[in-house]
Amino acid sequence: MFNVAVVFGGISVEHEVSVITGLQVIENLDKEQFNPIPIYISKEGRFYSGEMLKDFKTYKEGKYREATEVFIIPQKGDRFLYSTKVVGGIFKKTHTENYIYARIDAIFPALHGTFGEDGAIQGLFEYMNIPYVGCGVLAGACGMDKVIMKDIFKANNIPVVDYTYFYRSELKDLQSVLKKCEKLGYPLIVKPANLGSSIGISKVKDTLELTKALEVASNYDKKIIVEKCLTDHREINVAVLGDQDDLKVSACEEPITAEDILTYGDKYVGSSKTKMASQENQKKKLPADLSKEVHNKICQLAKESFKAIDATGVSRIDFLLKNDEVYVNEINTLPGSIAFYLFEVEGLSFKDLLTKLLEIAIKRFKEKEENVYSYDSNLFNKTSYGAKIK
């Protein structure tokens, strides 16, 4: 059986969302092909595994510490999950020994937010030389940082709304920051540059609201992005699945809400193990009512956005539509969006989507194995220690 370590939880404000995603993945993996091994990372950063972590009640009741605490050894080629046990007895001094808890054939990261979507833990998987699902280090980091993401889109002639950004330290000169932001013209959207799930986001219409929103956003990230807010616009979401030029675009959806911005509660409160609240309770049109021209334009821009950050696996791209003018709002890389419901409309089940994601991960890993990582320069024999290399 092919062992898939599903990693979720983590030290992020999106911890609880990640638990839901992780359980979704575990529940829907094809059990005839894959054996899901849960790896829960607590808010303190400790790793746990065990069958009880597949049950949502474990987290609601705070019993995850009853599971087995595990760890990995961050070295190339080590594909094992380890734990410790106490050995010894009446006539021998007791001590702890490490033992192999499970073998890992591939990793499915379901970590949202900081240290999960941003390329941080992907770097660890790269160093371990183990296949993993979703974007690599660079794509994850670019997709997470909304400023870098928009800079890349602009460089690739992908339309985005006007924006500016600044760092938390610049708030010391608040008037200068306000002036810089107000050049865009109200209303404005204020966001932490590196976060998701609508946390720390505000829509503002005057200087007082802007001042408060800047303070809120600065609590979550050192970099804040301020965007021009479109009025009387539509939101359209679409997902892209694949790698490089082999890309499949999902159905388009149009979220419909009385609020200008979906809150954290709108998206996740009341969610179950199989559906997010945003999918169960949020009103939407799926598929969205679009002209053929606009639909084709959105699908093409979705592919271009996916490729621009070198994404792989699956990502959801969110668009703003005003008078048939299309703007890319942001790309949500896996696990921020598995977007399975957008593909279910197209006839691809959640189970088959997960299988496809693992197939893409293994294919990409095999391609990476073709790279050369060592170069015999014989440098040590050409210079002496301490000598200046010319």
Secondary structure, 3 states (H helix, E strand, C coil): CEEEEEEEECCCCCHHHHHHHHHHHHHHCCCCCEEEEEEEECCCCCEEECHHHHCCHHHHCCCHHHCEEEECCCCCCCCEEEEEEEECCCCCCCEEEEEEEEECCEEEECCCCCCCCCCHHHHHHHHHCCCECCCCHHHHHHHHCHHHHHHHHHHCCCCCCCEEEEEHHHHHHHHHHHHHHHCCCCCEEEEECCCCCCCCCEEECCHHHHHHHHHHHHCCCCEEEEEECCCCCEEEEEEEEEECCEEEECCCEEEECCCCCCCHHHHHCCCCCCCCHHHHCCEEECCCCCCHHHHHHHHHHHHHHHHHCCCEEEEEEEEEEECCEEEEEEEEECCCCCCHHHHHCCCCCHHHHHHHHHHHHHHHHHHHCCCCCCCCCCCHHHCCCCCCCC
